[in-house]
Amino acid sequence: MNEIEKIVKVAEDLLKGRESVALSAIDASGYPRIYEMEVMTNSNVKTLYFTTGIYSDKVANYKKNEKAGISFCEGEHCISIIGTI
């Protein structure tokens, strides 16, 4: 198992059983916006599913800028992941 695979495994272990994560977006003013979001599927850190209203600020922000980040902690271990929505 290479270093990346080890990190993914640790992240997936930390994610198991979590009900929510912090999800970030860039708002219309160009500032970061953090949302506490319930995770619908949480066994794989490479693909996570969230739900929200289609007319929410989150959706509007991601339509303008699809870059996103999530963060979650368990005890002293914290994981931050960046990607796109």
N, C-alpha and C positions, 0 to 999 in steps of 0.2 A: 504494500500500500504506500503510494507516494505521499508527500506532504499535503498536497491539495486534497487528496482523498481523505486523509486523516482529519483535516479541518472540517470538511463537509460532514464527516461522520460525527464529530463532536457537536457541530451545529444542529444536525438532525436529532441527536440524542437530547440536546437542550430544548429543542422545539417540541418534542413529544410531550403531550399533556398540557401544553400552554393553551390558554384560552384566547390570549390577545398578544399583539405586538405593537410597537410604535412604528407607524408608517409615515414617511415624510414625502412632501411634495414641494414644488416651488409655486408660490401664489402669483396672482396677477401683477403684484408690485415687485416681483423678483425676490421675495423673501422666503426662507424655508417655513413650512407649515407642518406641524407634527399632529398626527391623528392616532388615537388609540383605537385599534381595529381588532375585531374578533376574527380569528383565523378559521376558515371553513374546513380546510384540509391541511394537516400539519405533520405529515410524515416525510416530506421531501423539501429541502430548502431551495431547490432549484426552481420549483413552481409552487406558488402559494395562491390560494383563492380567498378573496374578500367579497363582501356584499355592501352595497350602498345604493342610495337613490340615484337614478340617472340624471337628475337635475341638481345634484349636490355640488357644493364647492369643490369637493375632491375630484369629481368627474371633470368639471370645468378646468381645473388646474392641470389634470393629466392630459386633457385634449390639447392644451397649449404647450405642455412640456412633459413628455412621457417618462422622464428620468425619475427614479424613486429610490428610496432607501428604507430598510427596516432595521429595527434594533430590538433585541430582547435579552434579558438577563435571568440567570438562575444562580442564586447565591453570589459568589465572587466571579462567576464566569459570564461574560457579556459577548454577544455576537452582533456585528453590524454588517449588513449586506447591501450592495448597491446593484441597481439593474433598471429595467424599464417595465412600464405597465402598458 
